Amino acid sequence: MPNFKHRVRVAFVDTDASGRIHFTAMLRYFEAAELEFLRWLGFSYRDAPHTGYPRVRVECEYRSAIVFDDELDIAVSVKRIGSSSYTLEFAALKDGAVAASGTIVAVCVDRVKQKAQAMPERLREALRREASPAV
């Protein structure tokens, strides 16, 4: 299990007419957990102001119902570190069981040229510190 978890509570605004979490809301929760994870590692996107981090792939699989006011622990782990991209895995735990899981792939982009660029070394090192040996 990952070392980092970010706790969230499902807001009413994040539910749909069925009373369950709206499918897009979990991606925002994953993103919030990602930012807190990076902060926990000692890195902020502000550390590399000329670099953007667009998402090129996002996935989310819902495994059980998530409703208004549920508390979720979003566990974050490093799945892959590339030369210009990284992949994070997320597990939304509800009462200790995985209620949703997913991944986000972000690419490091030069903000002026709008082209992929090498990942900032500070980010690479931060991700390496938390990555499992197989990454």
N, C-alpha and C positions, 0 to 999 in steps of 0.2 A: 504494500500500500504506500502511496506517496507520502512524503513528509509534510506537505503543505495542504491545508484545507482552509477554505474561505466560507464563512457562514452567511447565508442569505435567508430572508423570509419572503415567501411568495406574496407579492402585493396584489390587491384586488384588481388594479389596472392591468395586471399581467395575465388575467384569466379571460376566457372566452365565454360564449353563451352556454357552453356545456358545463361551466363551472370549473373546468380544468385549466391548467396553465396554457396560455396561447403558445403555439409552436415556436414563434419567434423570440419569445421572452427568455427561453433557456439560453439562446445564443448570447443575449445581453448579460446573463448571469455568468456564462463562461468567460466573456470578455472582462467583466469586472474581476473575476477570480484570476484571470491572466495578469491583469495590471497589478493586483495585490501580490501575486506570485513573484513577478519581476521586482517589485519593491522589496519583498522579503529577501530576494537574492542580492539586493543592493544595486539594481539597475532600474532606470527610468527611461522612457522614450525621449525625455528631455535631454538625456545624456548624449544623444546623437541628433541634434536639431536639423541636420541637413538630410536625414534619412527618414523615409516613410515606411510604413509596415502594412501595406494592404493585405487583406485576406484573399487568398486565391482558392481556398477550399474550406468549407465548413460542413460538418456532419453532426447530426444529433439523432440518437435513437432513444425513444421513450419505452421504458420497460414496465412501468406501473403508473398509476394515476398520481398526479401532482396537482394539488388544489390550493385555493386561497389560504394563506396563513401557515402553510406547511413550512417547517424549517428544513433547510437543505445545507449540507456541508458539501461544498464543491472541491473535490480533490483534484490537484493538478500535477501532471508528471510530464517529463520531456520524453517524447517518442523518437524524434529524429532531429539532428542538427546537420544542415547542409552547408554549402559554401555561402549561399545568399538567403537561405530560408530555414525555418524551424517549424516543427510540428509538435503541438502540445495535445495531450490527452486529458479529458475531463471525465469525472464520475460524480454525478449528483447523488449524494447519499441521503436517503430519507429513513430515519430510524435505523441507520446502520446498513441498510440494503441499497443497492444501486437502483435508483428510479429512472435515471437517464444517463447516457454516456455520449461522448462525442470527441471530435478532434477539430482543431483549427490549424491551418497551414498559413503562415505569414511569410511574405517575401520582403527582404530589405531592398528599398528602391531609392535611388538618388532623386531627391525632390525636384531638382532642376531638369535633369535629363529624362526623368520618368522611365528609367531603365534599371533593371536589377543590378545590384552592386554587392560586393563582399559584405558579409555581416560585420558590424562593428566588433572589434576584438573584445571589448568590455562585455558586450552581450554574449558573445560566444563563450567566454570564460564563465560568466554567470550561469549559463545553461549547462555547461559541462560539469560544474560543481554539483548540480542536482541530478544530472542524467544517470541512469543506471549504466553499469559497465558495458552493456551490449550496445549502447547507442553510439 
